[in-house]
Amino acid sequence: MMERCATHHGNVIKKYCADHDVVCCETCNVVRHRSCPHVDKLRHVGKGIKTSVEYKTSKESLDEIISRMKQEKDVRSKNLTSIHQQKEKLMKDVDKFQDEVIDRIKDLAKTSKQQIRSKHEEYKKAIETDEAALGNCYIVSYQNIGKLSAYNDSRVTRVCAYSKAGILLRTFDRDDNDKQILCSLRKIALSAMKELIFLTDKVNGLIVLNKEGKKMWNFNDPELKEARGICVLPGDLVFVSGASSNNILQIDNDGKKEGILVGPSKGLNKPLAMAYDEENSRIIVGCGSNEILVYSISRK
């Protein structure tokens, strides 16, 4: 196949100008290389080139370059295979680690749930036992007050808690200093949320014990004469009535007086017992004057 001249289209490349080191057609030779002394035909220039030292050297150099390129290609191919294998191994390691972490989390969650259930049952039983004990404590003490008060105003000086089977669980009568807590018990109220027992005593006013019988605080005030009725509202808002002072006082959680809810001017006469109507937010008071009075309260 003959190569055509790029400048003079259609003309065949036939000559070589050694002065300019270019191949050319007949037109190129006449126009551009007419004065060049070393222009010859290609067939003459190419004779013996394959046996020349330059050809052999160039060929050997090209062969060496091709060989190196193949070696580099093989190295890169091996590297590509190696990094692919490393990637696959790392991916498997990550998946394995992920599975191990998930399994560990599941084990921890299972253990935590078991511990929560166990603690829940433990606390539930303890609360139920205390509720039952406090409930029985209320029933026994209240009934004893009714029975003993019929006999010459006998004084109740202790509170006893019994199980439903009739077994004595606790007796509340003395404080940490071994002093008598009560002089003449009148009423009992309970706070299930804070596990407190509220007692009214004819002499000592309002006394609060925890479920272990430890005295938390004692409220006694000149404005409260002969503490009698007691009422604990949700949120542990406490009202106590004075049978002789003819009033109802409001007490805070620390045993401090917040004020007088109802006084003698409201027609209160010897308030002996109180109950809270949560639905209608009312205090119902039973009086020694054979009257039942109802007072609305506003809770803020």
C-alpha positions, 0 to 999 in steps of 0.5 A: 500500500502506497502512502499519499502526500498530505500536502499534494493530495493524490501524489504518492510518497516516493522520495526522502530528503536527508537534509530536512529528514522528511519524506516527500512526493515529486511535487514536494521535491520540485517545489521545496527540495529542488536545491537539496543535494541529498534527496533520493528515492525511498527504495534506495534509502531503505536498502540494507536498513534491516541489517544496519546497527541502528536498526538492530539497536532500535529494535532491541531497545523497542523489544526491551521497552515492550518487555518492561511494559509487559512486566509492569502490566503483570505487576499491576495486574497482580496488585489489582488482584491482591487489593481485590482479595484484601478488600474481600477479606476486610469486608468479611472481617467487618461483617464478622465484627458487625455480627459479633457486636449485634450478638453482644448487644442482644446478649446485653439487652437480654440480660438487662431485661432479665435484671429489670424483670427481676428487680420489678418483681422484687420491688413489686412484692415489697410494695405490695407487702408494705401496702398490705401491712399499712392497710392492715395497720390502718384497719387494726388501729382504727378499730382499736380506737373505736373499741377503746374510746368506749371505755372511759376514753382509754388512750391508744399509745401504739400502732400495730401492723398485722399481715392478712393471716393475723401475724404481727409485723410491726409495732410503732410506739417509740422513737429512736430515743426510746421515747413514747411517740403517742400519748392518745392516738386519734386518727390515721392516714396513709400516703402510698406514694411516699410510704408515710403514716400520718397520725393525729394525737390528742396531745402531740398534734400531727405526727408523721412516720415512715414505713419503718416507724421512724418519726419524720416530723411532728407538727404541734401549734397553738392554733391546733388544739386537740388534733383529730381529723386528718386528710391526705390529698393527692400530691401529699397535701395534708389537712388536719382538724382541731376538735377544740380549736374548731379549725382545719389547718393546711400543712406542707411536706416538711411539717410547716403550717401553710395556713388555716383552711377553715376556721370557727367563723365558717360554722365549724364545730368540733371537727372529728373526721375528714374525707376528700372527694377527689372527683368534686375537689371537696373536703367532707367534715364530720363534726361532734355537733352531729353535722356533716359539712362540705367545703370546696377547695381550689388546688393550684 
